[in-house]
Structure formats: structure tokens, C-alpha cells
Amino acid sequence: MGEAAPEPLAEIAAAWEEARRRGDAYADVCFLATVTAEGRPAMRALVLRDIDAQGVALLLNATSPKWQQLSARGEAALLLLWRSVQRQYRIFGPVVPMPPARLQAYWARKGYASKLLEHYYGAFRGQSQPLPSRDALLQGIAALQQRYPDPEAVPLPETLRGVYLVPTEVELWHGSPADLLHERRLCLRTPQGWRCQLLVP
């Protein structure tokens, strides 16, 4: 299929950095698609942690529906859209665990409130579970503040998972606002390397 092409993650990482440089409000947002046990598509926005040679880095909680769906199927789709640089990327592939040291490094960057919420999932209610009231959430967070008063000393919870989505298929979209004749390329990882095919926009 198509012609030999360079590793697409390098282009994606460069576009991400440019979007961040331009102040794109959604530069660090990605959209993860999974499939439920009933076969229903599920989509949600996540924080994009990193893009490197390993793949696209994400943090998930083991109590969440998305983690259960990923665990069941082992693969997912990811959408990146940065209007500031007229780029969209659809990425497909398996999900693999990241090394513990890398997970710990990402944990250290999280804000205090975010760390407490991660602990809430394991101590009180799992992510996306029903809540009796907003106060129930706030009371749980307050209890965790008492347990972990030092923002720098909040331990990494057992339920936090760090993963890489390893691309096996990538669609590259370069926007052309003037005429809407956008450039689209479908790239597939093969035993011989990446190969890309131009698509009708």
C-alpha cells in the first residue's frame, strides 16, 4: 500500500509543539475512543501526556469504564485536533503499560487536587460511579486532604495506570481552509516500516 514514509509520530510531535507554542487552548487535549462490552462506541476527552518514540502517553484509572474497555480489547483509537496549526490525527493501535519510573514522573507533575481525586476513586467511589450528592464528593476530598496534607508527599495510588497507545495505523490530515481541499494520508506500520497512501479529502 502506498509509498515508504517516515515515522508519523515525529510529525505529530512537531505539530503538537507548534500548537502549544501558538497557545492553542486544546493543545494538551486528546479524544480516546473505546468499545463497551455491548459493542457501543464510547468517546471521552483526556489530557495528552506525551508523544515520543514509544507512542502516545496517557494516564487512566483502573476503576474507570474506559480502563475496563481497554483491558478487554487491548486496543483503541485516539483523535488529536489542533486548529491553530490546521492538523488532525487519527491514531489506532494496541495499548501497552509504561515503565513504572515514567508513571511516577507523570504523577509528580499532577496538581494537588488531581492527585486527591485519583485517591478518591480507590478510597470512596470509582470513576464514573453514581454519587448521592456533590457534598459526598467534597467530603471525601476533604478527608483525603487530612490524610495527605502535603501536596508533594501524596503517594501514587494503586489504581493509577500509565499506558502508551502504540500506533499501527495513523491518518494525517493537513487542513486547507482556503479551498477545503485538505490533504489526507493513511499510514500503516508494516514489517518493512511505515507506508502512506494519499486519500480523497
N, C-alpha and C positions, 0 to 999 in steps of 0.2 A: 504494500500500500504506500503510495506517495514517495517522497524523497527522503533520504537521510537528513537528519536535523539535529541540532544541538539539544542538550538537556533543557526542557522548557522551564524547569524551576528557577534557572538563573534569570530568565526574562521576567518571571513573575516576581521574584525577589527584588529586582531592579525597579519594576513598576510600583511595587509596594513602598519602597524607599522614596521614590519620587512623589507618590501620593501623600506620604507623611510630610515630606519637605514642603509641599504646597498647602499643607494644613487641611487636607481632606478630613471632614468630620467622621467619615466612616472608614478611614484607612485601616483601623485595627478591628474591623468587624468582618466576620465571615458567616456564611449560612450553611449549616450542616443538615443534610437530608439522610434519613434512615427509613426503614420499613418496619411497621409493627408486626406482632405475631399474627395479626389478622390480615396482613398484606396491605394495610393502609399506609400511604406515604406520610411521613412526618418531617417537618422542617422547623428549624429554630436558629436564631442569631446567637453567635458565640464570639468571645474575644479571640482574635487571631494572635497566637503567642509568638510564632516564629516561622520563617521559611528558610530552610537550608538544605544541604545535600541529603539529609535523612528523609525529608518530606515536609509536611505542614504540621506544626506542633499545636496541640490543643490540650486543655485541661478539662476533665469531666469528673463528675461524682458518681461513684458506684451505686448510689441509691436512686439515680435518675432513670427515667424511662429510656432516654437516649443511650445510656450505657448498656442497659439490658438489651436494647435492639442491636447495638453494635456487637455485643458479646455473642448474640445469637447468630448473626450473619457474618461478622468478621470483615465487613467492607462497608463503604459509604460513599456519598457524593458531597462535594463541597463547592460552594459558589463564592467567588470574590468579585466585587464590583466597585470600581473606583472611577467615578465620573470625572474627577479632576484631571485624570490622565487618559480618559476615554479607553479604559481597559476593563474587560470582563474575562474571568477564567472559570471554567467548569472542570473540576478535578475529580476523578474516580479512582478508587483503589482500596487495598486492604488497610486495616488499622493495626498497628503494632505498638507494644509498650515502649516508652522511652526509658533510658537508663535512670536509676534512682537518683544519681547525682544531678542530672538535668532537671528532674522533677523538683528536687529540693531547691535548686536555683530559681525556678519559676515561682515556687511557693514564697521564697524570700522577697520577691518583688510585689506580692499581693498587698493590698491595703488592709488595715486592721479590721474594718467592718466585713470585708470579703472573707478574711480568714475565719472570723467568728461564724459567719453564715455557713461556711464549709463544715465547721464542727457541729452546727445546729442540725445538719442533716443526719449525722450519726447519733447525736445525743437525744434528739427530740422527734423530728419527723423527716422522712426522706424527701428529697427534692420532688416537687410537683404533687405531693400528697395533700389531701384536703386539710384546711385549717379551720378550727372553730371560730376564730376571730383574729383580727390584726393584733390585738393585745396579747394573744397567746404567743405569737411570733416575737413580739417585743420583749415579753417577759423571759422567754428563752434566751434571747440575745443578751439581756441584762444579766442573767445568771452566768452566761459564758464570759461576760466582761469581768465578773467577780472571780471566776476561775482562772482567767488569763488576763490579768490587769496590764501586763507589759506587752505592747504590740510587737516588740522584737523577739519575744520568747514564746509565741504561740506555736505549739508543735504541729507538724504536718499530720493531718488526720489520716486514719487508716483507709477511709473511703475515697480519698482523692486519687485520681488516675491521670497519668500523663501519657499521651499517645502521639504517634505520628501517623498521619494519613499518607501512605506511600503511593505516589501516582503511578498508575499503569496506563491511564488514558487522560489526556488533557485537551480541552477545546480552548483555543486562544481567540479572543475577539478584540479587534482594534477598531474603535469607533471612527466613523467619518461623518460628523454632523452636517457638513455642507451638502452632501448628496445622498446620505444614508446608505451608500454602497460600502457597508462595513466589510472589513477583512476578517474572515473566519478560517481557522486552520484546525484540523483534528489531528492530534499527535498520539501515537501509540508506542508503548515500550515493547521492543522485540528483543530476541536473544542477540541480535546484531546492533542494538542501540535504538534510538528514537527515530521514527519515521513520521512525516507530516503530510497531510493532504489538504489542499485548498478546498473550501466549501462554498456553496452559493449562500450569500448573506440572507 
